Amino acid sequence: MYTTERRWSVPMIDLTASSSAVQAAILVGTVLLEAVVLYVGYGALERVATPVIDRVKHA
């Protein structure tokens, strides 16, 4: 029986084969990237939400 269902798989990276220094660098890079994404995201949210909150307060 033929099915049209597609199964997607996410390639996994085996970090256990890397050295401790490489694993630490990847972890630090991941944390820094997450911090930058959150900083930019919260900045954009603040820029959008502040005028709306001020408008509601003064209504």
C-alpha positions as CSV (number, residue, x, y, z in Angstrom):
1,M,0.0,0.0,0.0
2,Y,1.4,3.4,-1.0
3,T,1.0,6.3,1.4
4,T,1.6,10.0,0.7
5,E,2.6,10.7,4.3
6,R,6.0,12.2,4.6
7,R,8.3,11.7,7.5
8,W,10.8,14.4,8.2
9,S,13.7,13.7,10.4
10,V,15.9,16.3,12.1
11,P,19.6,15.5,11.8
12,M,21.2,15.1,15.2
13,I,24.8,16.2,15.9
14,D,26.8,13.9,18.0
15,L,28.6,16.2,20.4
16,T,29.9,13.4,22.6
17,A,32.5,12.6,20.1
18,S,33.9,16.2,20.4
19,S,36.5,17.2,23.0
20,S,35.5,19.0,26.2
21,A,36.7,22.3,24.9
22,V,34.6,22.1,21.8
23,Q,31.5,21.1,23.9
24,A,32.1,24.0,26.2
25,A,32.5,26.4,23.3
26,I,29.3,25.2,21.7
27,L,27.4,25.6,25.0
28,V,28.7,29.1,25.5
29,G,27.9,30.0,21.9
30,T,24.4,28.6,22.3
31,V,23.8,30.6,25.6
32,L,25.1,33.8,24.0
33,L,22.9,33.3,20.9
34,E,19.9,32.7,23.1
35,A,20.7,35.9,25.1
36,V,20.9,38.0,22.0
37,V,17.6,36.6,20.6
38,L,15.9,37.3,23.9
39,Y,17.4,40.8,24.1
40,V,16.2,41.7,20.6
41,G,12.8,40.1,21.1
42,Y,12.1,41.9,24.4
43,G,13.3,45.2,22.9
44,A,10.9,44.8,20.0
45,L,8.1,43.8,22.4
46,E,8.8,46.9,24.6
47,R,8.8,49.2,21.5
48,V,5.4,47.8,20.4
49,A,3.8,47.5,23.8
50,T,4.8,50.8,25.4
51,P,2.6,53.1,23.2
52,V,-0.3,50.7,23.6
53,I,0.0,50.7,27.4
54,D,0.3,54.5,27.5
55,R,-2.8,54.8,25.3
56,V,-4.8,52.5,27.6
57,K,-3.5,54.4,30.7
58,H,-4.6,57.8,29.4
59,A,-7.9,56.7,28.0
